[in-house]
Amino acid sequence: MLADGDGWKPNYFGFEVLGCKHHIQFPVVKLSELADQTEALDTHRNPFALVTAAHLRTRQTRHDP
């Protein structure tokens, strides 16, 4: 599945070497799931909210220079 696909949402990473297994599982939020919340992100106190809003706006104009 492509990394840009709607269904792509990995929540783990793992590998095995010489019989030893390493696995990590983590929570995931796709930024595209927040596309309808850009106005709320603009006024949020968390600075990453503004970065997220900016990213989402660049995605809206991806093929429209």
PDB file of N, CA, C, O and CB in Angstrom:
ATOM      1  N   MET A   1       0.849  -1.179   0.000  1.00  0.00           N
ATOM      2  CA  MET A   1       0.000   0.000   0.000  1.00  0.00           C
ATOM      3  C   MET A   1       0.894   1.242   0.000  1.00  0.00           C
ATOM      4  O   MET A   1       1.915   1.275   0.687  1.00  0.00           O
ATOM      5  CB  MET A   1      -0.965  -0.001   1.228  1.00  0.00           C
ATOM      6  N   LEU A   2       0.511   2.249  -0.763  1.00  0.00           N
ATOM      7  CA  LEU A   2       1.318   3.459  -0.868  1.00  0.00           C
ATOM      8  C   LEU A   2       1.229   4.306   0.392  1.00  0.00           C
ATOM      9  O   LEU A   2       0.206   4.312   1.076  1.00  0.00           O
ATOM     10  CB  LEU A   2       0.882   4.276  -2.070  1.00  0.00           C
ATOM     11  N   ALA A   3       2.306   5.017   0.695  1.00  0.00           N
ATOM     12  CA  ALA A   3       2.357   5.855   1.889  1.00  0.00           C
ATOM     13  C   ALA A   3       1.337   6.985   1.844  1.00  0.00           C
ATOM     14  O   ALA A   3       0.931   7.482   2.894  1.00  0.00           O
ATOM     15  CB  ALA A   3       3.746   6.429   2.061  1.00  0.00           C
ATOM     16  N   ASP A   4       0.912   7.403   0.653  1.00  0.00           N
ATOM     17  CA  ASP A   4      -0.077   8.467   0.545  1.00  0.00           C
ATOM     18  C   ASP A   4      -1.506   7.943   0.507  1.00  0.00           C
ATOM     19  O   ASP A   4      -2.451   8.732   0.486  1.00  0.00           O
ATOM     20  CB  ASP A   4       0.190   9.287  -0.684  1.00  0.00           C
ATOM     21  N   GLY A   5      -1.677   6.642   0.499  1.00  0.00           N
ATOM     22  CA  GLY A   5      -3.005   6.060   0.409  1.00  0.00           C
ATOM     23  C   GLY A   5      -3.829   6.298   1.657  1.00  0.00           C
ATOM     24  O   GLY A   5      -3.286   6.429   2.754  1.00  0.00           O
ATOM     25  N   ASP A   6      -5.153   6.356   1.487  1.00  0.00           N
ATOM     26  CA  ASP A   6      -6.042   6.590   2.620  1.00  0.00           C
ATOM     27  C   ASP A   6      -5.943   5.499   3.683  1.00  0.00           C
ATOM     28  O   ASP A   6      -6.090   5.771   4.874  1.00  0.00           O
ATOM     29  CB  ASP A   6      -7.467   6.698   2.136  1.00  0.00           C
ATOM     30  N   GLY A   7      -5.696   4.277   3.255  1.00  0.00           N
ATOM     31  CA  GLY A   7      -5.645   3.172   4.198  1.00  0.00           C
ATOM     32  C   GLY A   7      -4.295   2.973   4.868  1.00  0.00           C
ATOM     33  O   GLY A   7      -4.168   2.139   5.765  1.00  0.00           O
ATOM     34  N   TRP A   8      -3.293   3.722   4.450  1.00  0.00           N
ATOM     35  CA  TRP A   8      -1.944   3.561   5.004  1.00  0.00           C
ATOM     36  C   TRP A   8      -1.869   4.224   6.359  1.00  0.00           C
ATOM     37  O   TRP A   8      -1.966   5.447   6.462  1.00  0.00           O
ATOM     38  CB  TRP A   8      -0.879   4.152   4.058  1.00  0.00           C
ATOM     39  N   LYS A   9      -1.697   3.435   7.394  1.00  0.00           N
ATOM     40  CA  LYS A   9      -1.636   3.957   8.763  1.00  0.00           C
ATOM     41  C   LYS A   9      -0.877   2.952   9.622  1.00  0.00           C
ATOM     42  O   LYS A   9      -1.480   2.231  10.418  1.00  0.00           O
ATOM     43  CB  LYS A   9      -3.075   4.222   9.343  1.00  0.00           C
ATOM     44  N   PRO A  10       0.436   2.903   9.464  1.00  0.00           N
ATOM     45  CA  PRO A  10       1.219   1.923  10.226  1.00  0.00           C
ATOM     46  C   PRO A  10       1.194   2.247  11.715  1.00  0.00           C
ATOM     47  O   PRO A  10       1.218   3.417  12.100  1.00  0.00           O
ATOM     48  CB  PRO A  10       2.671   1.882   9.719  1.00  0.00           C
ATOM     49  N   ASN A  11       1.146   1.224  12.545  1.00  0.00           N
ATOM     50  CA  ASN A  11       1.165   1.437  13.997  1.00  0.00           C
ATOM     51  C   ASN A  11       2.177   0.541  14.700  1.00  0.00           C
ATOM     52  O   ASN A  11       2.126   0.360  15.917  1.00  0.00           O
ATOM     53  CB  ASN A  11      -0.217   1.195  14.577  1.00  0.00           C
ATOM     54  N   TYR A  12       3.093  -0.015  13.920  1.00  0.00           N
ATOM     55  CA  TYR A  12       4.129  -0.841  14.526  1.00  0.00           C
ATOM     56  C   TYR A  12       5.369  -0.867  13.642  1.00  0.00           C
ATOM     57  O   TYR A  12       5.316  -0.555  12.452  1.00  0.00           O
ATOM     58  CB  TYR A  12       3.611  -2.268  14.767  1.00  0.00           C
ATOM     59  N   PHE A  13       6.462  -1.238  14.243  1.00  0.00           N
ATOM     60  CA  PHE A  13       7.719  -1.464  13.527  1.00  0.00           C
ATOM     61  C   PHE A  13       8.372  -2.661  14.171  1.00  0.00           C
ATOM     62  O   PHE A  13       8.354  -2.802  15.393  1.00  0.00           O
ATOM     63  CB  PHE A  13       8.663  -0.201  13.563  1.00  0.00           C
ATOM     64  N   GLY A  14       8.944  -3.515  13.367  1.00  0.00           N
ATOM     65  CA  GLY A  14       9.602  -4.673  13.940  1.00  0.00           C
ATOM     66  C   GLY A  14      10.552  -5.324  12.957  1.00  0.00           C
ATOM     67  O   GLY A  14      10.442  -5.157  11.743  1.00  0.00           O
ATOM     68  N   PHE A  15      11.486  -6.070  13.515  1.00  0.00           N
ATOM     69  CA  PHE A  15      12.410  -6.824  12.691  1.00  0.00           C
ATOM     70  C   PHE A  15      12.965  -7.985  13.511  1.00  0.00           C
ATOM     71  O   PHE A  15      12.835  -8.033  14.734  1.00  0.00           O
ATOM     72  CB  PHE A  15      13.553  -5.916  12.162  1.00  0.00           C
ATOM     73  N   GLU A  16      13.586  -8.915  12.795  1.00  0.00           N
ATOM     74  CA  GLU A  16      14.180 -10.079  13.440  1.00  0.00           C
ATOM     75  C   GLU A  16      15.578 -10.275  12.880  1.00  0.00           C
ATOM     76  O   GLU A  16      15.790 -10.229  11.669  1.00  0.00           O
ATOM     77  CB  GLU A  16      13.309 -11.352  13.229  1.00  0.00           C
ATOM     78  N   VAL A  17      16.532 -10.497  13.785  1.00  0.00           N
ATOM     79  CA  VAL A  17      17.921 -10.745  13.395  1.00  0.00           C
ATOM     80  C   VAL A  17      18.440 -11.897  14.241  1.00  0.00           C
ATOM     81  O   VAL A  17      18.408 -11.835  15.470  1.00  0.00           O
ATOM     82  CB  VAL A  17      18.813  -9.461  13.573  1.00  0.00           C
ATOM     83  N   LEU A  18      18.914 -12.937  13.590  1.00  0.00           N
ATOM     84  CA  LEU A  18      19.502 -14.092  14.264  1.00  0.00           C
ATOM     85  C   LEU A  18      18.593 -14.663  15.353  1.00  0.00           C
ATOM     86  O   LEU A  18      19.061 -15.070  16.416  1.00  0.00           O
ATOM     87  CB  LEU A  18      20.836 -13.708  14.866  1.00  0.00           C
ATOM     88  N   GLY A  19      17.300 -14.686  15.074  1.00  0.00           N
ATOM     89  CA  GLY A  19      16.350 -15.245  16.028  1.00  0.00           C
ATOM     90  C   GLY A  19      15.886 -14.275  17.101  1.00  0.00           C
ATOM     91  O   GLY A  19      15.007 -14.611  17.895  1.00  0.00           O
ATOM     92  N   CYS A  20      16.457 -13.083  17.141  1.00  0.00           N
ATOM     93  CA  CYS A  20      16.035 -12.073  18.118  1.00  0.00           C
ATOM     94  C   CYS A  20      15.011 -11.154  17.457  1.00  0.00           C
ATOM     95  O   CYS A  20      15.242 -10.627  16.369  1.00  0.00           O
ATOM     96  CB  CYS A  20      17.261 -11.251  18.653  1.00  0.00           C
ATOM     97  N   LYS A  21      13.888 -10.975  18.125  1.00  0.00           N
ATOM     98  CA  LYS A  21      12.825 -10.149  17.570  1.00  0.00           C
ATOM     99  C   LYS A  21      12.738  -8.831  18.328  1.00  0.00           C
ATOM    100  O   LYS A  21      12.823  -8.781  19.555  1.00  0.00           O
ATOM    101  CB  LYS A  21      11.477 -10.890  17.620  1.00  0.00           C
ATOM    102  N   HIS A  22      12.566  -7.775  17.556  1.00  0.00           N
ATOM    103  CA  HIS A  22      12.365  -6.455  18.137  1.00  0.00           C
ATOM    104  C   HIS A  22      11.077  -5.899  17.538  1.00  0.00           C
ATOM    105  O   HIS A  22      10.914  -5.884  16.318  1.00  0.00           O
ATOM    106  CB  HIS A  22      13.597  -5.499  17.865  1.00  0.00           C
ATOM    107  N   HIS A  23      10.169  -5.447  18.385  1.00  0.00           N
ATOM    108  CA  HIS A  23       8.875  -4.965  17.909  1.00  0.00           C
ATOM    109  C   HIS A  23       8.450  -3.786  18.777  1.00  0.00           C
ATOM    110  O   HIS A  23       8.557  -3.839  20.002  1.00  0.00           O
ATOM    111  CB  HIS A  23       7.800  -6.101  17.940  1.00  0.00           C
ATOM    112  N   ILE A  24       7.970  -2.725  18.139  1.00  0.00           N
ATOM    113  CA  ILE A  24       7.443  -1.583  18.864  1.00  0.00           C
ATOM    114  C   ILE A  24       6.104  -1.213  18.248  1.00  0.00           C
ATOM    115  O   ILE A  24       5.956  -1.187  17.026  1.00  0.00           O
ATOM    116  CB  ILE A  24       8.434  -0.380  18.833  1.00  0.00           C
ATOM    117  N   GLN A  25       5.138  -0.930  19.098  1.00  0.00           N
ATOM    118  CA  GLN A  25       3.806  -0.544  18.645  1.00  0.00           C
ATOM    119  C   GLN A  25       3.508   0.846  19.202  1.00  0.00           C
ATOM    120  O   GLN A  25       3.851   1.144  20.346  1.00  0.00           O
ATOM    121  CB  GLN A  25       2.717  -1.587  19.098  1.00  0.00           C
ATOM    122  N   PHE A  26       2.875   1.689  18.401  1.00  0.00           N
ATOM    123  CA  PHE A  26       2.670   3.076  18.800  1.00  0.00           C
ATOM    124  C   PHE A  26       1.337   3.604  18.266  1.00  0.00           C
ATOM    125  O   PHE A  26       0.822   3.107  17.264  1.00  0.00           O
ATOM    126  CB  PHE A  26       3.829   3.951  18.301  1.00  0.00           C
ATOM    127  N   PRO A  27       0.781   4.619  18.944  1.00  0.00           N
ATOM    128  CA  PRO A  27      -0.460   5.228  18.462  1.00  0.00           C
ATOM    129  C   PRO A  27      -0.173   6.118  17.255  1.00  0.00           C
ATOM    130  O   PRO A  27       0.911   6.691  17.149  1.00  0.00           O
ATOM    131  CB  PRO A  27      -1.142   6.047  19.585  1.00  0.00           C
ATOM    132  N   VAL A  28      -1.138   6.234  16.350  1.00  0.00           N
ATOM    133  CA  VAL A  28      -0.953   6.985  15.114  1.00  0.00           C
ATOM    134  C   VAL A  28      -2.132   7.927  14.885  1.00  0.00           C
ATOM    135  O   VAL A  28      -3.287   7.573  15.119  1.00  0.00           O
ATOM    136  CB  VAL A  28      -0.790   6.030  13.919  1.00  0.00           C
ATOM    137  N   VAL A  29      -1.812   9.127  14.422  1.00  0.00           N
ATOM    138  CA  VAL A  29      -2.823  10.064  13.940  1.00  0.00           C
ATOM    139  C   VAL A  29      -2.352  10.537  12.579  1.00  0.00           C
ATOM    140  O   VAL A  29      -1.244  11.059  12.449  1.00  0.00           O
ATOM    141  CB  VAL A  29      -3.043  11.276  14.937  1.00  0.00           C
ATOM    142  N   LYS A  30      -3.184  10.359  11.566  1.00  0.00           N
ATOM    143  CA  LYS A  30      -2.844  10.872  10.237  1.00  0.00           C
ATOM    144  C   LYS A  30      -3.252  12.339  10.187  1.00  0.00           C
ATOM    145  O   LYS A  30      -4.374  12.691  10.551  1.00  0.00           O
ATOM    146  CB  LYS A  30      -3.550  10.044   9.097  1.00  0.00           C
ATOM    147  N   LEU A  31      -2.350  13.180   9.741  1.00  0.00           N
ATOM    148  CA  LEU A  31      -2.659  14.597   9.659  1.00  0.00           C
ATOM    149  C   LEU A  31      -3.844  14.856   8.744  1.00  0.00           C
ATOM    150  O   LEU A  31      -4.607  15.794   8.977  1.00  0.00           O
ATOM    151  CB  LEU A  31      -1.451  15.371   9.175  1.00  0.00           C
ATOM    152  N   SER A  32      -4.014  14.040   7.703  1.00  0.00           N
ATOM    153  CA  SER A  32      -5.142  14.224   6.795  1.00  0.00           C
ATOM    154  C   SER A  32      -6.483  14.039   7.508  1.00  0.00           C
ATOM    155  O   SER A  32      -7.506  14.538   7.038  1.00  0.00           O
ATOM    156  CB  SER A  32      -5.035  13.250   5.628  1.00  0.00           C
ATOM    157  N   GLU A  33      -6.488  13.331   8.632  1.00  0.00           N
ATOM    158  CA  GLU A  33      -7.717  13.158   9.406  1.00  0.00           C
ATOM    159  C   GLU A  33      -8.126  14.451  10.101  1.00  0.00           C
ATOM    160  O   GLU A  33      -9.263  14.575  10.557  1.00  0.00           O
ATOM    161  CB  GLU A  33      -7.542  12.047  10.437  1.00  0.00           C
ATOM    162  N   LEU A  34      -7.214  15.414  10.187  1.00  0.00           N
ATOM    163  CA  LEU A  34      -7.481  16.692  10.845  1.00  0.00           C
ATOM    164  C   LEU A  34      -7.786  17.804   9.843  1.00  0.00           C
ATOM    165  O   LEU A  34      -7.864  18.972  10.224  1.00  0.00           O
ATOM    166  CB  LEU A  34      -6.294  17.090  11.705  1.00  0.00           C
ATOM    167  N   ALA A  35      -7.960  17.457   8.572  1.00  0.00           N
ATOM    168  CA  ALA A  35      -8.133  18.451   7.511  1.00  0.00           C
ATOM    169  C   ALA A  35      -9.334  19.361   7.738  1.00  0.00           C
ATOM    170  O   ALA A  35      -9.318  20.513   7.303  1.00  0.00           O
ATOM    171  CB  ALA A  35      -8.276  17.759   6.182  1.00  0.00           C
ATOM    172  N   ASP A  36     -10.356  18.882   8.397  1.00  0.00           N
ATOM    173  CA  ASP A  36     -11.540  19.711   8.637  1.00  0.00           C
ATOM    174  C   ASP A  36     -11.439  20.534   9.924  1.00  0.00           C
ATOM    175  O   ASP A  36     -12.409  21.171  10.335  1.00  0.00           O
ATOM    176  CB  ASP A  36     -12.774  18.834   8.695  1.00  0.00           C
ATOM    177  N   GLN A  37     -10.262  20.518  10.559  1.00  0.00           N
ATOM    178  CA  GLN A  37     -10.079  21.230  11.822  1.00  0.00           C
ATOM    179  C   GLN A  37      -9.020  22.330  11.740  1.00  0.00           C
ATOM    180  O   GLN A  37      -8.467  22.720  12.769  1.00  0.00           O
ATOM    181  CB  GLN A  37      -9.703  20.252  12.906  1.00  0.00           C
ATOM    182  N   THR A  38      -8.727  22.838  10.543  1.00  0.00           N
ATOM    183  CA  THR A  38      -7.644  23.820  10.403  1.00  0.00           C
ATOM    184  C   THR A  38      -7.924  25.107  11.166  1.00  0.00           C
ATOM    185  O   THR A  38      -6.992  25.705  11.705  1.00  0.00           O
ATOM    186  CB  THR A  38      -7.418  24.141   8.939  1.00  0.00           C
ATOM    187  N   GLU A  39      -9.164  25.551  11.229  1.00  0.00           N
ATOM    188  CA  GLU A  39      -9.469  26.779  11.972  1.00  0.00           C
ATOM    189  C   GLU A  39      -9.197  26.593  13.461  1.00  0.00           C
ATOM    190  O   GLU A  39      -8.663  27.495  14.106  1.00  0.00           O
ATOM    191  CB  GLU A  39     -10.934  27.195  11.751  1.00  0.00           C
ATOM    192  N   ALA A  40      -9.553  25.452  14.006  1.00  0.00           N
ATOM    193  CA  ALA A  40      -9.279  25.176  15.417  1.00  0.00           C
ATOM    194  C   ALA A  40      -7.776  25.057  15.655  1.00  0.00           C
ATOM    195  O   ALA A  40      -7.273  25.486  16.693  1.00  0.00           O
ATOM    196  CB  ALA A  40      -9.995  23.887  15.867  1.00  0.00           C
ATOM    197  N   LEU A  41      -7.064  24.477  14.698  1.00  0.00           N
ATOM    198  CA  LEU A  41      -5.612  24.346  14.828  1.00  0.00           C
ATOM    199  C   LEU A  41      -4.935  25.711  14.810  1.00  0.00           C
ATOM    200  O   LEU A  41      -3.920  25.903  15.480  1.00  0.00           O
ATOM    201  CB  LEU A  41      -5.052  23.468  13.705  1.00  0.00           C
ATOM    202  N   ASP A  42      -5.483  26.666  14.049  1.00  0.00           N
ATOM    203  CA  ASP A  42      -4.909  28.012  13.969  1.00  0.00           C
ATOM    204  C   ASP A  42      -4.904  28.724  15.312  1.00  0.00           C
ATOM    205  O   ASP A  42      -4.003  29.516  15.588  1.00  0.00           O
ATOM    206  CB  ASP A  42      -5.673  28.841  12.962  1.00  0.00           C
ATOM    207  N   THR A  43      -5.883  28.458  16.138  1.00  0.00           N
ATOM    208  CA  THR A  43      -6.009  29.174  17.413  1.00  0.00           C
ATOM    209  C   THR A  43      -5.543  28.355  18.614  1.00  0.00           C
ATOM    210  O   THR A  43      -5.612  28.830  19.748  1.00  0.00           O
ATOM    211  CB  THR A  43      -7.443  29.589  17.622  1.00  0.00           C
ATOM    212  N   HIS A  44      -5.081  27.160  18.384  1.00  0.00           N
ATOM    213  CA  HIS A  44      -4.631  26.286  19.476  1.00  0.00           C
ATOM    214  C   HIS A  44      -3.321  26.809  20.061  1.00  0.00           C
ATOM    215  O   HIS A  44      -2.511  27.388  19.337  1.00  0.00           O
ATOM    216  CB  HIS A  44      -4.454  24.826  18.976  1.00  0.00           C
ATOM    217  N   ARG A  45      -3.107  26.615  21.344  1.00  0.00           N
ATOM    218  CA  ARG A  45      -1.894  27.098  22.021  1.00  0.00           C
ATOM    219  C   ARG A  45      -0.652  26.283  21.685  1.00  0.00           C
ATOM    220  O   ARG A  45       0.463  26.792  21.794  1.00  0.00           O
ATOM    221  CB  ARG A  45      -2.104  27.085  23.514  1.00  0.00           C
ATOM    222  N   ASN A  46      -0.819  25.048  21.287  1.00  0.00           N
ATOM    223  CA  ASN A  46       0.306  24.180  20.969  1.00  0.00           C
ATOM    224  C   ASN A  46       0.930  24.632  19.639  1.00  0.00           C
ATOM    225  O   ASN A  46       0.223  24.699  18.634  1.00  0.00           O
ATOM    226  CB  ASN A  46      -0.148  22.685  20.894  1.00  0.00           C
ATOM    227  N   PRO A  47       2.226  24.942  19.606  1.00  0.00           N
ATOM    228  CA  PRO A  47       2.854  25.402  18.363  1.00  0.00           C
ATOM    229  C   PRO A  47       2.813  24.361  17.245  1.00  0.00           C
ATOM    230  O   PRO A  47       2.841  24.722  16.069  1.00  0.00           O
ATOM    231  CB  PRO A  47       4.287  25.787  18.630  1.00  0.00           C
ATOM    232  N   PHE A  48       2.747  23.087  17.590  1.00  0.00           N
ATOM    233  CA  PHE A  48       2.660  22.056  16.559  1.00  0.00           C
ATOM    234  C   PHE A  48       1.310  22.081  15.851  1.00  0.00           C
ATOM    235  O   PHE A  48       1.192  21.596  14.726  1.00  0.00           O
ATOM    236  CB  PHE A  48       2.900  20.681  17.169  1.00  0.00           C
ATOM    237  N   ALA A  49       0.300  22.638  16.496  1.00  0.00           N
ATOM    238  CA  ALA A  49      -1.006  22.776  15.848  1.00  0.00           C
ATOM    239  C   ALA A  49      -0.899  23.718  14.652  1.00  0.00           C
ATOM    240  O   ALA A  49      -1.492  23.463  13.604  1.00  0.00           O
ATOM    241  CB  ALA A  49      -2.064  23.295  16.851  1.00  0.00           C
ATOM    242  N   LEU A  50      -0.150  24.798  14.805  1.00  0.00           N
ATOM    243  CA  LEU A  50       0.034  25.743  13.701  1.00  0.00           C
ATOM    244  C   LEU A  50       0.823  25.102  12.559  1.00  0.00           C
ATOM    245  O   LEU A  50       0.507  25.310  11.387  1.00  0.00           O
ATOM    246  CB  LEU A  50       0.754  27.012  14.196  1.00  0.00           C
ATOM    247  N   VAL A  51       1.840  24.330  12.900  1.00  0.00           N
ATOM    248  CA  VAL A  51       2.621  23.619  11.880  1.00  0.00           C
ATOM    249  C   VAL A  51       1.720  22.618  11.147  1.00  0.00           C
ATOM    250  O   VAL A  51       1.803  22.481   9.927  1.00  0.00           O
ATOM    251  CB  VAL A  51       3.842  22.887  12.526  1.00  0.00           C
ATOM    252  N   THR A  52       0.869  21.928  11.892  1.00  0.00           N
ATOM    253  CA  THR A  52      -0.056  20.973  11.288  1.00  0.00           C
ATOM    254  C   THR A  52      -1.029  21.684  10.351  1.00  0.00           C
ATOM    255  O   THR A  52      -1.285  21.205   9.246  1.00  0.00           O
ATOM    256  CB  THR A  52      -0.826  20.209  12.377  1.00  0.00           C
ATOM    257  N   ALA A  53      -1.573  22.822  10.782  1.00  0.00           N
ATOM    258  CA  ALA A  53      -2.493  23.590   9.942  1.00  0.00           C
ATOM    259  C   ALA A  53      -1.797  24.050   8.665  1.00  0.00           C
ATOM    260  O   ALA A  53      -2.381  23.985   7.584  1.00  0.00           O
ATOM    261  CB  ALA A  53      -3.046  24.803  10.713  1.00  0.00           C
ATOM    262  N   ALA A  54      -0.556  24.512   8.783  1.00  0.00           N
ATOM    263  CA  ALA A  54       0.194  24.946   7.606  1.00  0.00           C
ATOM    264  C   ALA A  54       0.409  23.780   6.643  1.00  0.00           C
ATOM    265  O   ALA A  54       0.260  23.935   5.431  1.00  0.00           O
ATOM    266  CB  ALA A  54       1.546  25.550   8.023  1.00  0.00           C
ATOM    267  N   HIS A  55       0.756  22.628   7.177  1.00  0.00           N
ATOM    268  CA  HIS A  55       0.959  21.444   6.340  1.00  0.00           C
ATOM    269  C   HIS A  55      -0.331  21.071   5.600  1.00  0.00           C
ATOM    270  O   HIS A  55      -0.308  20.777   4.405  1.00  0.00           O
ATOM    271  CB  HIS A  55       1.443  20.255   7.198  1.00  0.00           C
ATOM    272  N   LEU A  56      -1.441  21.088   6.318  1.00  0.00           N
ATOM    273  CA  LEU A  56      -2.718  20.725   5.709  1.00  0.00           C
ATOM    274  C   LEU A  56      -3.084  21.701   4.595  1.00  0.00           C
ATOM    275  O   LEU A  56      -3.639  21.295   3.574  1.00  0.00           O
ATOM    276  CB  LEU A  56      -3.827  20.691   6.768  1.00  0.00           C
ATOM    277  N   ARG A  57      -2.778  22.977   4.782  1.00  0.00           N
ATOM    278  CA  ARG A  57      -3.082  23.961   3.737  1.00  0.00           C
ATOM    279  C   ARG A  57      -2.192  23.759   2.512  1.00  0.00           C
ATOM    280  O   ARG A  57      -2.645  23.957   1.385  1.00  0.00           O
ATOM    281  CB  ARG A  57      -2.910  25.389   4.280  1.00  0.00           C
ATOM    282  N   THR A  58      -0.944  23.369   2.714  1.00  0.00           N
ATOM    283  CA  THR A  58      -0.094  23.098   1.559  1.00  0.00           C
ATOM    284  C   THR A  58      -0.582  21.872   0.804  1.00  0.00           C
ATOM    285  O   THR A  58      -0.442  21.807  -0.417  1.00  0.00           O
ATOM    286  CB  THR A  58       1.358  22.905   1.995  1.00  0.00           C
ATOM    287  N   ARG A  59      -1.142  20.918   1.494  1.00  0.00           N
ATOM    288  CA  ARG A  59      -1.704  19.737   0.832  1.00  0.00           C
ATOM    289  C   ARG A  59      -2.925  20.101  -0.010  1.00  0.00           C
ATOM    290  O   ARG A  59      -3.170  19.482  -1.046  1.00  0.00           O
ATOM    291  CB  ARG A  59      -2.083  18.674   1.871  1.00  0.00           C
ATOM    292  N   GLN A  60      -3.694  21.102   0.427  1.00  0.00           N
ATOM    293  CA  GLN A  60      -4.877  21.525  -0.325  1.00  0.00           C
ATOM    294  C   GLN A  60      -4.494  22.139  -1.656  1.00  0.00           C
ATOM    295  O   GLN A  60      -5.263  22.070  -2.614  1.00  0.00           O
ATOM    296  CB  GLN A  60      -5.696  22.520   0.486  1.00  0.00           C
ATOM    297  N   THR A  61      -3.320  22.736  -1.729  1.00  0.00           N
ATOM    298  CA  THR A  61      -2.872  23.406  -2.966  1.00  0.00           C
ATOM    299  C   THR A  61      -1.746  22.641  -3.649  1.00  0.00           C
ATOM    300  O   THR A  61      -0.981  23.214  -4.424  1.00  0.00           O
ATOM    301  CB  THR A  61      -2.408  24.833  -2.661  1.00  0.00           C
ATOM    302  N   ARG A  62      -1.647  21.371  -3.367  1.00  0.00           N
ATOM    303  CA  ARG A  62      -0.540  20.544  -3.841  1.00  0.00           C
ATOM    304  C   ARG A  62      -0.321  20.614  -5.344  1.00  0.00           C
ATOM    305  O   ARG A  62       0.826  20.688  -5.786  1.00  0.00           O
ATOM    306  CB  ARG A  62      -0.773  19.126  -3.448  1.00  0.00           C
ATOM    307  N   HIS A  63      -1.368  20.594  -6.136  1.00  0.00           N
ATOM    308  CA  HIS A  63      -1.233  20.585  -7.595  1.00  0.00           C
ATOM    309  C   HIS A  63      -1.687  21.908  -8.199  1.00  0.00           C
ATOM    310  O   HIS A  63      -2.040  21.963  -9.377  1.00  0.00           O
ATOM    311  CB  HIS A  63      -2.038  19.430  -8.199  1.00  0.00           C
ATOM    312  N   ASP A  64      -1.681  22.979  -7.397  1.00  0.00           N
ATOM    313  CA  ASP A  64      -2.141  24.288  -7.862  1.00  0.00           C
ATOM    314  C   ASP A  64      -1.125  25.365  -7.444  1.00  0.00           C
ATOM    315  O   ASP A  64      -1.331  26.065  -6.452  1.00  0.00           O
ATOM    316  CB  ASP A  64      -3.563  24.613  -7.288  1.00  0.00           C
ATOM    317  N   PRO A  65      -0.019  25.492  -8.213  1.00  0.00           N
ATOM    318  CA  PRO A  65       1.025  26.451  -7.818  1.00  0.00           C
ATOM    319  C   PRO A  65       0.494  27.872  -7.800  1.00  0.00           C
ATOM    320  O   PRO A  65       1.236  28.804  -7.490  1.00  0.00           O
ATOM    321  CB  PRO A  65       2.222  26.360  -8.765  1.00  0.00           C
TER     322      PRO A  65
END
